[in-house]
């Protein structure tokens, strides 16, 4: 991890590269498109082929759907203290999401009723990553709001391990929420199967949940045939720190996000050279006892500590808004004073006692967040993403008389005779 002075060419090139980063790798798009197209054409045969190739060579078609006995058996492999933590997280997510739930409304004025009718999506697919880490929290961040929205059918897809098994905590968490349709399918083949349907996999209306680059690119390919949450790239953290900030805390938080994957992004912006050196020393000390230090070391090569010329936070905030990170932490004396200046971030963590990890695991607000600069226009996943809206209009005869003339004038501007007549015929 380098220290870069803001005005240098090296810093400017680094910032330009980060600001222009993408969630997708164009080099893999053709490969992913071929997988998606193969699944669309060949269905289960292609799904099984890729599951054998990438995840579990010995898996059979009949093994792809998780059986009820597997779900019950999974309880033998989980600890009670962990179950308690999962239940607490479900409660906190539920409490937060209920505040966000939109309501249908209607109002009548001058003989016209206008409103919006809000309803849940019918079928949703939740993708849960596999690999070196278990992402039970990400599953809950998707599944709990979907349940609260009253989505009728929720389907889960996750890649199996080499022995054809899924994480027992995933199966237990799904069971606790009343979700039983779970498939041992990962990668682009899972996204394609959920988007287009196969004999085994149902076709859904929306696919949510993070995944690797193959999953992200597959979501990009199928978008339009099915809705998605957003294109999630690698995990990101950006820390704004003044000269009084705690280097030990900052180092710990940078490491916590760097351990996600080798392509994670960890950045600190400060005006204090002394703090920057202290952070690097702390990183070297703390990393020694971490189980994922190999991944962290690779990840930290992507990161930097950027030195700005002044403790005035305006320059730092301007830079942060350009980067538009997934997570932003604010280590300054009065962090709330900066809140209204931060325009682009998936989640904002204020104060030195608020690590991203608390948002990841127990705060209750969603940690399924926009990455790769998309916080400029995307928002965190929420209950709203599992609902859709239809506009409602109803006119009385008097209402049509009141508004019809204006409507016909606008139709006249556009040269739409039939529109004019459809109103005029009722007068």
C-alpha distance (Angstrom), angle and dihedral (degrees) to the residues before:
residue distance angle dihedral
X1 . . .
X2 3.80 . .
X3 3.79 133.6 .
X4 3.81 107.9 -131.6
X5 3.81 124.6 -168.7
X6 3.79 109.2 -134.2
X7 3.82 99.1 -127.3
X8 3.81 97.3 46.5
X9 3.79 123.5 104.9
X10 3.80 90.3 -120.2
X11 3.81 91.4 55.3
X12 3.80 93.0 45.8
X13 3.81 91.4 50.9
X14 3.80 91.1 47.8
X15 3.81 93.0 49.2
X16 3.81 91.3 47.7
X17 3.80 90.3 51.4
X18 3.82 92.5 49.4
X19 3.81 94.9 45.0
X20 3.82 89.7 51.7
X21 3.81 95.6 44.8
X22 3.80 119.1 131.2
X23 3.79 135.3 -149.1
X24 3.81 89.0 -137.0
X25 3.78 135.4 63.9
X26 3.79 110.7 -143.1
X27 3.81 89.8 -158.2
X28 3.81 90.9 71.5
X29 3.81 99.5 40.7
X30 3.82 95.8 95.1
X31 3.80 92.0 48.8
X32 3.81 92.1 49.6
X33 3.81 92.0 45.6
X34 3.82 89.5 55.0
X35 3.81 90.9 52.7
X36 3.81 92.2 47.9
X37 3.80 92.1 47.1
X38 3.80 91.6 47.5
X39 3.82 91.2 53.3
X40 3.80 91.3 45.9
X41 3.81 90.9 53.1
X42 3.81 102.4 34.0
X43 3.81 103.0 28.5
X44 3.80 117.3 -171.2
X45 3.80 93.5 9.0
X46 3.81 90.8 61.4
X47 3.81 93.3 41.0
X48 3.80 90.9 54.0
X49 3.82 92.6 44.4
X50 3.81 93.5 55.3
X51 3.80 93.9 41.2
X52 3.80 88.7 55.2
X53 3.80 91.6 44.8
X54 3.80 98.9 47.9
X55 3.80 107.3 23.7
X56 3.81 121.9 9.8
X57 3.82 120.1 11.9
X58 3.81 94.2 -167.8
X59 3.80 99.7 49.0
X60 3.82 119.5 121.9
X61 3.79 129.7 -149.3
X62 3.80 92.0 -108.9
X63 3.82 89.9 53.5
X64 3.81 95.2 59.6
X65 3.79 94.6 84.7
X66 3.80 114.0 65.3
X67 3.81 112.1 -118.8
X68 3.80 123.7 -134.2
X69 3.81 89.9 -116.3
X70 3.81 90.3 58.2
X71 3.80 90.5 53.5
X72 3.80 92.4 50.3
X73 3.81 91.4 45.4
X74 3.81 91.1 52.9
X75 3.82 89.9 71.6
X76 3.82 87.9 70.7
X77 3.80 90.0 65.0
X78 3.79 101.8 49.6
X79 3.78 129.6 83.0
X80 3.79 122.0 -123.9
X81 3.82 92.9 -129.6
X82 3.80 89.2 55.1
X83 3.80 91.6 49.2
X84 3.79 89.1 53.0
X85 3.81 90.8 52.5
X86 3.82 91.0 49.3
X87 3.81 91.0 50.8
X88 3.80 90.9 49.8
X89 3.80 91.3 50.6
X90 3.82 90.7 50.4
X91 3.82 89.6 53.8
X92 3.78 93.1 49.3
X93 3.80 94.0 47.0
X94 3.80 89.4 48.8
X95 3.79 93.1 51.3
X96 3.80 92.6 49.8
X97 3.81 96.3 44.0
X98 3.81 94.6 48.4
X99 3.80 88.3 64.2
X100 3.81 89.6 57.6
X101 3.80 98.4 49.9
X102 3.83 110.7 120.9
X103 3.80 121.3 -138.6
X104 3.79 132.7 -142.2
X105 3.80 115.2 -111.2
X106 3.80 141.4 -177.1
X107 3.80 135.2 -174.8
X108 3.81 133.1 -175.1
X109 3.79 124.1 -142.1
X110 3.82 131.2 160.9
X111 3.78 93.4 -10.3
X112 3.81 95.8 -49.6
X113 3.80 126.9 106.9
X114 3.81 114.7 -154.0
X115 3.77 128.0 178.4
X116 3.75 149.7 119.1
X117 3.79 128.0 -99.3
X118 3.80 112.3 -152.1
X119 3.79 121.1 -159.4
X120 3.82 137.4 166.2
X121 3.78 124.0 -102.0
X122 3.80 113.2 -100.9
X123 3.82 101.3 -134.1
X124 3.80 130.7 16.4
X125 3.79 131.3 -178.4
X126 3.81 119.1 -151.0
X127 3.79 117.7 -158.4
X128 3.81 116.4 -154.0
X129 3.83 117.5 -169.4
X130 3.79 121.3 -127.3
X131 3.78 125.5 -167.7
X132 3.78 127.6 91.0
X133 3.80 97.4 -16.0
X134 3.79 135.2 47.6
X135 3.80 114.3 -124.9
X136 3.80 102.7 -164.7
X137 3.80 91.1 139.4
X138 3.82 91.3 56.4
X139 3.80 89.9 51.5
X140 3.81 91.0 52.3
X141 3.81 92.0 46.8
X142 3.82 87.2 58.8
X143 3.79 101.9 34.3
X144 3.81 101.2 45.9
X145 3.83 96.0 56.0
X146 3.82 89.8 43.4
X147 3.81 89.8 54.7
X148 3.81 92.0 45.8
X149 3.80 89.3 51.3
X150 3.83 87.2 55.0
X151 3.80 96.0 -121.1
X152 3.81 104.0 -175.9
X153 3.81 98.8 -142.6
X154 3.81 124.7 27.9
X155 3.80 118.4 -176.4
X156 3.81 125.3 -171.5
X157 3.82 126.4 -154.1
X158 3.80 124.8 -174.2
X159 3.82 132.6 158.1
X160 3.82 116.0 -103.8
X161 3.79 123.5 -129.5
X162 3.82 121.4 -111.8
X163 3.81 89.4 -82.1
X164 3.79 93.7 52.9
X165 3.80 96.9 -106.0
X166 3.79 134.1 129.3
X167 3.78 126.1 -143.2
X168 3.84 107.3 -79.5
X169 3.81 91.1 -139.1
X170 3.80 89.7 59.3
X171 3.80 91.2 52.4
X172 3.80 92.6 46.8
X173 3.81 93.4 46.2
X174 3.81 90.7 50.0
X175 3.79 90.9 47.8
X176 3.81 91.2 51.2
X177 3.82 88.4 56.5
X178 3.79 93.8 46.7
X179 3.82 94.3 -108.8
X180 3.80 112.5 139.7
X181 3.82 105.2 157.7
X182 3.80 101.4 93.5
X183 3.80 127.8 154.9
X184 3.80 132.2 -159.4
X185 3.77 93.5 -135.9
X186 3.79 127.3 116.9
X187 3.77 143.1 172.8
X188 3.78 128.3 28.5
X189 3.81 90.5 -29.6
X190 3.82 90.8 62.7
X191 3.81 92.5 50.0
X192 3.81 92.0 47.7
X193 3.80 92.3 46.8
X194 3.80 92.2 51.5
X195 3.80 92.0 44.9
X196 3.81 97.5 50.5
X197 3.79 104.6 17.3
X198 3.81 129.1 -128.4
X199 3.80 132.0 -155.0
X200 3.80 88.6 -83.7
X201 3.80 102.9 30.2
X202 3.81 120.7 60.3
X203 3.78 120.1 -133.2
X204 3.82 109.1 -111.6
X205 3.79 134.4 -160.1
X206 3.80 96.9 -132.7
X207 3.80 137.9 16.7
X208 3.80 120.8 -153.0
X209 3.78 137.2 172.7
X210 3.80 136.5 76.1
X211 3.78 126.4 -85.9
X212 3.78 144.3 156.3
X213 3.80 125.5 -66.1
X214 3.83 91.9 -80.7
X215 3.80 90.8 54.9
X216 3.80 92.2 46.3
X217 3.80 93.4 49.5
X218 3.80 91.5 46.0
X219 3.80 89.7 53.4
X220 3.79 88.0 51.6
X221 3.82 90.9 51.9
X222 3.83 96.2 48.8
X223 3.81 96.6 41.3
X224 3.77 108.8 118.5
X225 3.79 92.7 33.9
X226 3.79 86.4 59.5
X227 3.79 132.7 6.8
X228 3.81 121.4 -108.6
X229 3.79 134.4 -167.9
X230 3.83 97.9 -123.2
X231 3.79 140.6 -64.7
X232 3.79 104.2 -78.3
X233 3.78 117.7 -156.1
X234 3.82 129.8 -176.8
X235 3.81 120.6 -44.1
X236 3.82 116.4 -85.5
X237 3.78 137.0 -164.1
X238 3.80 127.7 -178.8
X239 3.80 119.9 -175.5
X240 3.82 124.0 -160.7
X241 3.80 109.2 -157.2
X242 3.79 135.9 176.3
X243 3.81 123.1 -153.1
X244 3.83 91.9 -89.3
X245 3.83 94.5 59.0
X246 3.80 122.7 122.5
X247 3.82 108.7 -106.0
X248 3.79 92.7 -162.8
X249 3.80 92.4 56.0
X250 3.80 93.0 45.1
X251 3.81 92.9 50.1
X252 3.78 90.6 49.2
X253 3.80 92.3 51.5
X254 3.81 93.4 47.2
X255 3.80 89.2 51.5
X256 3.80 92.6 47.7
X257 3.79 91.9 61.5
X258 3.80 95.5 36.0
X259 3.81 90.0 61.1
X260 3.82 91.9 66.2
X261 3.80 95.7 78.6
X262 3.79 143.7 -28.4
X263 3.80 90.7 -100.8
X264 3.82 96.3 51.4
X265 3.80 116.8 125.6
X266 3.82 123.8 -130.7
X267 3.83 120.7 178.4
X268 3.79 135.0 167.8
X269 3.81 123.6 -167.2
X270 3.79 117.8 -160.8
X271 3.79 141.8 143.1
X272 3.82 93.8 -138.4
X273 3.80 117.7 93.9
X274 3.80 89.3 -172.9
X275 3.80 91.1 55.6
X276 3.81 90.4 48.1
X277 3.82 91.9 55.0
X278 3.80 91.1 45.2
X279 3.81 90.5 52.5
X280 3.80 91.9 52.1
X281 3.82 91.0 49.3
X282 3.79 90.5 49.8
X283 3.79 91.3 49.7
X284 3.80 91.2 53.8
X285 3.80 90.9 49.1
X286 3.80 98.0 44.8
X287 3.79 97.6 42.5
X288 3.80 92.9 63.4
X289 3.80 94.3 76.5
X290 3.80 98.6 40.5
X291 3.81 119.0 110.0
X292 3.82 93.6 -144.6
X293 3.81 96.7 46.8
X294 3.82 92.9 126.9
X295 3.82 90.2 60.0
X296 3.81 91.1 42.0
X297 3.81 92.8 53.6
X298 3.80 90.5 52.7
X299 3.79 91.5 46.7
X300 3.80 94.9 49.1
X301 3.81 89.6 59.6
X302 3.82 86.2 70.9
X303 3.81 92.7 51.3
X304 3.79 135.9 76.6
X305 3.77 145.2 -176.4
X306 3.80 105.8 -125.0
X307 3.80 116.0 -153.5
X308 3.80 113.5 -148.1
X309 3.83 119.4 -164.1
X310 3.80 99.6 -118.9
X311 3.81 140.7 36.6
X312 3.80 85.8 -129.5
X313 3.81 100.3 111.8
X314 3.82 96.9 -146.1
X315 3.82 93.4 89.8
X316 3.80 91.5 46.8
X317 3.81 93.2 48.7
X318 3.79 92.3 47.1
X319 3.79 89.3 53.7
X320 3.81 91.9 45.8
X321 3.80 90.8 51.7
X322 3.81 90.0 52.3
X323 3.81 91.0 51.4
X324 3.85 92.4 44.9
X325 3.82 95.5 -161.5
X326 3.78 129.3 -158.8
X327 3.82 91.6 -123.1
X328 3.79 128.0 20.6
X329 3.81 124.2 -172.5
X330 3.79 121.8 -163.3
X331 3.82 115.5 -150.0
X332 3.81 102.4 179.1
X333 3.79 135.5 117.4
X334 3.82 95.0 -100.4
X335 3.82 105.9 21.3
X336 3.82 95.9 174.0
X337 3.81 89.1 62.3
X338 3.82 88.1 69.3
X339 3.80 98.0 45.6
X340 3.80 97.2 94.3
X341 3.82 90.8 48.9
X342 3.80 94.7 57.6
X343 3.80 104.4 88.2
X344 3.80 104.5 164.2
X345 3.80 121.0 46.1
X346 3.79 136.4 109.6
X347 3.81 92.5 -138.0
X348 3.81 131.2 1.7
X349 3.81 119.6 -147.6
X350 3.79 112.6 -163.2
X351 3.79 122.6 -157.4
X352 3.78 136.2 10.0
X353 3.82 93.4 -83.8
X354 3.81 93.1 61.0
X355 3.82 111.4 80.4
X356 3.80 120.0 -178.5
X357 3.81 87.1 -116.5
X358 3.81 90.7 70.4
X359 3.80 88.1 57.1
X360 3.79 91.1 45.0
X361 3.78 95.0 55.2
X362 3.79 118.8 17.4
X363 3.83 117.8 1.0
X364 3.80 90.9 91.5
X365 3.80 101.7 -131.5
X366 3.79 114.1 112.3
X367 3.78 120.0 -85.0
X368 3.81 91.5 -167.3
X369 3.79 92.3 104.4
X370 3.81 139.7 165.9
X371 3.81 115.0 -94.2
X372 3.81 139.5 -179.2
X373 3.80 93.1 49.9
X374 3.80 94.2 -54.1
X375 3.83 90.4 119.8
X376 3.82 82.2 87.7
X377 3.82 88.0 76.8
X378 3.83 110.1 3.0
X379 3.81 129.3 76.2
X380 3.82 133.4 -152.2
X381 3.80 117.0 -76.9
X382 3.81 110.9 -92.9
X383 3.79 144.8 157.8
X384 3.82 87.6 -78.9
X385 3.80 89.8 67.9
X386 3.80 89.8 63.9
X387 3.79 94.6 52.5
X388 3.79 133.9 70.0
X389 3.78 133.5 -158.6
X390 3.79 133.6 -135.1
X391 3.78 119.8 -167.9
X392 3.82 114.4 -128.2
X393 3.83 123.3 -150.0
X394 3.80 128.7 174.7
X395 3.83 127.1 169.0
X396 3.76 130.8 -166.8
X397 3.80 117.0 -146.5
X398 3.81 88.3 -99.1
X399 3.79 90.7 49.1
X400 3.80 91.8 53.7
X401 3.80 90.1 49.6
X402 3.82 90.3 51.2
X403 3.82 95.7 50.4
X404 3.81 103.6 23.4
X405 3.81 98.8 85.5
X406 3.80 92.8 54.6
X407 3.80 91.2 47.0
X408 3.82 91.1 51.2
X409 3.81 91.5 50.5
X410 3.80 91.4 54.2
X411 3.82 90.4 46.4
X412 3.82 87.8 51.1
X413 3.82 90.4 55.4
X414 3.80 88.9 54.3
X415 3.81 93.6 44.8
X416 3.81 94.0 -120.1
X417 3.82 104.3 149.8
X418 3.79 96.1 171.9
X419 3.79 90.5 54.2
X420 3.80 89.9 53.4
X421 3.80 92.0 49.3
X422 3.82 93.9 47.5
X423 3.80 87.6 61.6
X424 3.81 96.9 36.0
X425 3.80 94.2 50.9
X426 3.80 88.4 65.4
X427 3.82 95.7 54.0
